[in-house]
Amino acid sequence: MLSFSQAESYLNKSLAGENALLRLECESGVSQCWRLFDGQAYMLTRSEGKELVVCCFEGRNLKEIALLIVEAAKCSGFTSIRFHTKRPAILKLFSQKFHLVENGGAELIYRSKL
């Protein structure tokens, strides 16, 4: 886990104007930033009950890393993943089938049961 300041520059595309809100969530402990596989990928997450919420996800080798995220979520007791994105094509990286649950214009929100 790392601070928002440490991850911010790596998550620029995904943050897309939400920097202040997500920074506050990280500083208050609601959300967490992660550096994965020696900096190949970065993500910002939070948990809401039994649901893992992925707010931002960027980097290299995302397909392989996405599969590991799904497995880690299952092993941690999560029953679903909710994915916030402005780039829905990234969901093709996950083995799960995601369904659109909210269309906020620029941001789309998808969910998948584990």
C-alpha positions as CSV (number, residue, x, y, z in Angstrom):
1,M,0.0,0.0,0.0
2,L,1.2,3.5,-0.6
3,S,0.0,7.1,-0.2
4,F,-2.2,8.9,-2.7
5,S,0.7,11.4,-3.4
6,Q,3.0,8.4,-4.3
7,A,0.4,6.9,-6.7
8,E,-1.2,10.0,-8.2
9,S,1.1,10.5,-11.1
10,Y,0.7,6.8,-12.1
11,L,-3.1,7.0,-12.0
12,N,-3.6,10.3,-13.9
13,K,-5.7,8.9,-16.8
14,S,-8.0,7.0,-14.4
15,L,-8.3,9.9,-11.9
16,A,-9.6,12.3,-14.6
17,G,-10.6,15.2,-12.4
18,E,-11.5,13.2,-9.3
19,N,-8.1,13.8,-7.6
20,A,-9.3,15.9,-4.7
21,L,-12.1,13.5,-3.7
22,L,-10.0,10.4,-4.0
23,R,-7.1,12.0,-2.1
24,L,-9.5,12.7,0.8
25,E,-10.8,9.1,0.7
26,C,-7.2,7.8,0.9
27,E,-6.1,10.2,3.6
28,S,-9.1,9.2,5.7
29,G,-8.5,5.5,5.2
30,V,-11.6,4.8,3.2
31,S,-9.6,4.1,0.0
32,Q,-6.2,2.6,-0.5
33,C,-3.6,3.0,-3.3
34,W,-1.6,0.0,-4.4
35,R,1.7,-0.5,-6.3
36,L,1.6,-3.9,-7.9
37,F,4.4,-6.1,-9.3
38,D,7.3,-3.7,-8.8
39,G,5.4,-0.8,-10.3
40,Q,4.0,-2.5,-13.3
41,A,0.5,-1.4,-12.3
42,Y,-1.2,0.9,-9.8
43,M,-4.7,0.9,-8.5
44,L,-6.9,2.7,-6.0
45,T,-9.5,0.6,-4.2
46,R,-12.0,0.6,-1.3
47,S,-14.2,-2.1,0.2
48,E,-17.9,-1.7,0.6
49,G,-19.0,-4.7,2.7
50,K,-18.3,-7.8,0.6
51,E,-17.7,-5.7,-2.6
52,L,-14.3,-4.7,-3.8
53,V,-14.5,-1.3,-5.5
54,V,-11.8,-0.6,-8.1
55,C,-11.7,3.2,-8.6
56,C,-8.6,3.4,-10.7
57,F,-6.4,0.8,-12.5
58,E,-3.4,1.6,-14.8
59,G,-0.1,0.2,-15.9
60,R,1.5,-2.6,-17.9
61,N,0.7,-6.3,-18.0
62,L,-2.8,-5.5,-16.8
63,K,-4.4,-8.7,-18.1
64,E,-2.3,-10.9,-16.0
65,I,-2.5,-8.6,-13.0
66,A,-6.3,-8.3,-13.4
67,L,-6.7,-12.1,-13.1
68,L,-4.7,-12.0,-9.9
69,I,-6.8,-9.2,-8.5
70,V,-10.0,-11.3,-9.1
71,E,-8.4,-14.3,-7.3
72,A,-7.2,-12.1,-4.4
73,A,-10.6,-10.6,-4.0
74,K,-12.2,-14.1,-3.9
75,C,-9.6,-15.3,-1.3
76,S,-10.3,-12.2,0.8
77,G,-14.0,-13.0,1.0
78,F,-15.3,-10.5,-1.5
79,T,-18.4,-11.6,-3.4
80,S,-18.3,-9.0,-6.1
81,I,-16.2,-6.4,-7.8
82,R,-17.4,-3.0,-8.9
83,F,-15.3,-1.2,-11.4
84,H,-15.5,2.6,-12.1
85,T,-14.0,3.6,-15.4
86,K,-14.0,6.2,-18.1
87,R,-12.4,3.5,-20.4
88,P,-14.7,0.4,-20.4
89,A,-12.5,-1.5,-22.8
90,I,-10.2,-2.2,-19.8
91,L,-12.8,-4.6,-18.4
92,K,-11.9,-7.1,-21.2
93,L,-8.8,-7.7,-19.1
94,F,-10.8,-9.4,-16.3
95,S,-12.0,-12.9,-16.6
96,Q,-15.3,-12.0,-15.0
97,K,-18.4,-10.7,-16.9
98,F,-19.1,-7.2,-15.9
99,H,-22.6,-5.6,-16.3
100,L,-23.2,-1.9,-16.5
101,V,-25.0,-0.7,-13.3
102,E,-24.7,3.0,-13.7
103,N,-24.0,5.4,-16.6
104,G,-22.8,8.7,-15.2
105,G,-21.9,10.2,-18.5
106,A,-18.1,10.3,-18.6
107,E,-17.8,7.6,-15.9
108,L,-19.4,4.1,-16.2
109,I,-19.8,1.7,-13.3
110,Y,-19.8,-2.0,-13.8
111,R,-20.3,-4.9,-11.4
112,S,-19.4,-8.6,-11.5
113,K,-20.2,-11.4,-9.1
114,L,-17.3,-13.5,-8.0
